[in-house]
Amino acid sequence: MKPDDPLLKILACPLDKGPLHLVAPDEPDRAELLYNPRLHRRYPIVDGIPQLLPSSGEQVSDDEHEALLERITS
């Protein structure tokens, strides 16, 4: 998924209905993910398809939250 993909403008967190941010992978073999910084939840992108069921999201720690904020692509 590209940072300028129009799909990103309409994707929303299934829990708070707010916008999600695309996070670039930190290693070449890792996948992109979508992140909700308000709830500290990340959602995987599998084979280019965002997994946005509430059960597919994962809560992240405060340390990981800070690291993900640094990797958010505009």
Backbone bond lengths (Angstrom), bond angles and torsions (degrees), N, CA, C in turn:
res aa  C-N    CA-C-N  psi(-1)  N-CA   C-N-CA  omega(-1)  CA-C   N-CA-C  phi
1 M - - - 1.445 - - 1.525 107.58 -
2 K 1.290 116.80 137.49 1.458 122.00 -178.83 1.540 109.91 -96.12
3 P 1.325 117.44 149.22 1.472 120.14 -179.86 1.530 113.57 -59.69
4 D 1.342 117.73 -25.22 1.465 119.79 -179.76 1.532 112.39 -98.05
5 D 1.324 117.43 12.40 1.461 121.65 179.39 1.533 109.27 -62.39
6 P 1.338 118.53 127.55 1.471 120.85 -179.67 1.530 112.59 -60.98
7 L 1.324 117.07 -24.31 1.461 120.33 178.35 1.527 111.82 -59.99
8 L 1.331 116.92 -33.48 1.463 120.29 -179.68 1.525 112.53 -61.50
9 K 1.315 117.09 -27.74 1.473 120.28 -178.92 1.521 112.33 -73.24
10 I 1.329 116.99 -21.71 1.468 118.80 -178.08 1.527 113.33 -108.08
11 L 1.327 117.54 -12.67 1.466 119.55 177.49 1.523 109.59 -69.97
12 A 1.326 115.65 140.63 1.461 120.56 -179.77 1.522 109.51 -139.05
13 C 1.309 114.81 153.96 1.457 120.90 175.64 1.528 108.61 -64.30
14 P 1.323 117.78 133.86 1.462 119.46 -179.69 1.533 113.33 -69.69
15 L 1.316 117.89 -14.51 1.464 120.20 -178.39 1.519 113.40 -93.12
16 D 1.340 117.91 -50.39 1.471 119.04 -178.13 1.528 113.59 -109.36
17 K 1.326 116.46 -0.29 1.470 123.70 177.22 1.527 113.38 63.46
18 G 1.322 117.11 15.18 1.460 121.93 178.25 1.517 111.28 -88.66
19 P 1.339 116.63 171.08 1.460 120.78 -178.30 1.528 112.38 -67.71
20 L 1.325 114.12 154.03 1.457 122.09 176.35 1.519 108.80 -112.42
21 H 1.326 116.40 154.97 1.458 122.08 -179.66 1.519 109.25 -114.76
22 L 1.330 115.45 137.73 1.453 121.18 175.74 1.522 108.94 -77.59
23 V 1.327 116.03 130.66 1.462 121.38 179.37 1.518 108.20 -114.95
24 A 1.316 115.01 124.34 1.468 120.76 179.21 1.522 109.83 -69.83
25 P 1.327 117.46 149.78 1.468 119.82 178.20 1.525 110.82 -66.55
26 D 1.334 115.81 145.44 1.463 120.09 179.10 1.520 112.07 -88.58
27 E 1.337 116.96 -13.17 1.463 122.69 177.52 1.522 107.89 -137.22
28 P 1.320 118.08 151.03 1.466 120.89 -177.08 1.530 115.03 -58.19
29 D 1.323 118.19 -31.43 1.463 120.25 -177.12 1.529 113.33 -90.57
30 R 1.319 117.51 3.25 1.462 121.42 179.37 1.520 110.31 -97.54
31 A 1.314 115.98 156.44 1.464 121.62 -178.84 1.527 111.15 -94.74
32 E 1.324 114.40 161.75 1.455 119.85 173.05 1.530 108.29 -68.96
33 L 1.321 115.15 166.42 1.456 119.71 174.99 1.516 109.00 -149.74
34 L 1.310 115.41 164.63 1.458 121.56 175.11 1.518 107.41 -106.12
35 Y 1.323 116.13 142.18 1.461 120.07 -174.15 1.518 111.61 -131.56
36 N 1.329 115.42 137.09 1.459 122.76 173.82 1.530 106.78 -109.45
37 P 1.344 117.88 101.77 1.462 119.52 -177.42 1.529 113.28 -71.25
38 R 1.305 117.87 -19.30 1.470 120.27 179.76 1.522 111.26 -69.72
39 L 1.339 116.78 -38.93 1.463 121.25 -179.00 1.522 113.18 -104.68
40 H 1.338 117.13 -0.59 1.470 122.62 -177.40 1.524 110.30 57.06
41 R 1.356 116.48 46.31 1.467 121.30 179.75 1.514 110.05 -122.52
42 R 1.333 115.14 139.66 1.462 120.77 176.47 1.526 108.93 -115.42
43 Y 1.333 113.71 149.39 1.460 121.38 179.61 1.518 108.11 -127.32
44 P 1.330 117.91 131.15 1.468 120.26 -177.64 1.528 112.28 -74.79
45 I 1.324 114.92 156.77 1.461 122.48 169.62 1.528 104.67 -116.11
46 V 1.321 116.69 114.66 1.463 122.20 -176.36 1.528 108.75 -111.03
47 D 1.317 115.98 119.73 1.467 121.68 -178.83 1.524 111.16 52.90
48 G 1.327 116.83 39.15 1.455 121.91 177.60 1.516 114.87 81.60
49 I 1.328 118.02 2.16 1.464 121.77 -177.87 1.526 109.62 -111.16
50 P 1.347 118.03 118.38 1.469 120.52 177.40 1.532 110.76 -64.76
51 Q 1.306 116.03 132.90 1.465 122.66 178.49 1.526 107.48 -98.24
52 L 1.326 117.04 96.34 1.459 120.85 -170.58 1.521 114.30 -110.90
53 L 1.303 117.58 26.30 1.456 119.05 170.85 1.527 107.90 -76.42
54 P 1.325 117.85 144.82 1.471 118.67 178.67 1.528 112.70 -53.93
55 S 1.321 116.75 -35.40 1.469 119.63 -178.94 1.527 112.97 -73.25
56 S 1.327 118.89 -16.52 1.462 120.31 179.92 1.529 111.91 -86.63
57 G 1.324 117.37 -14.07 1.456 120.72 177.73 1.510 111.40 -77.42
58 E 1.334 115.23 151.62 1.465 120.47 179.03 1.516 109.40 -126.78
59 Q 1.309 115.74 137.38 1.465 122.07 174.59 1.519 108.46 -73.41
60 V 1.332 117.20 140.08 1.463 120.17 178.18 1.529 109.98 -114.88
61 S 1.317 115.15 156.33 1.464 121.20 178.82 1.532 109.83 -74.04
62 D 1.317 116.63 168.41 1.463 120.82 178.29 1.527 111.42 -62.54
63 D 1.333 117.33 -38.77 1.467 120.55 178.61 1.518 110.92 -65.02
64 E 1.335 116.80 -44.00 1.458 119.72 178.94 1.531 110.75 -67.44
65 H 1.328 116.58 -34.86 1.468 120.87 176.48 1.530 110.17 -56.62
66 E 1.315 117.22 -47.22 1.464 121.22 179.50 1.536 111.25 -61.75
67 A 1.332 116.33 -42.34 1.462 120.31 179.21 1.515 111.31 -65.08
68 L 1.334 117.72 -39.95 1.461 120.44 179.35 1.528 111.30 -67.83
69 L 1.309 118.14 -36.77 1.462 120.30 177.86 1.528 111.47 -60.80
70 E 1.320 116.39 -34.28 1.467 120.87 179.31 1.530 111.07 -70.51
71 R 1.329 117.30 -26.77 1.469 121.12 -176.15 1.521 113.98 -95.41
72 I 1.318 118.49 -3.56 1.466 120.63 -179.88 1.518 109.31 -61.22
73 T 1.342 114.76 131.33 1.457 120.31 177.32 1.521 109.20 -93.99
74 S 1.296 115.84 146.61 1.476 119.55 -178.57 1.497 111.71 -85.70
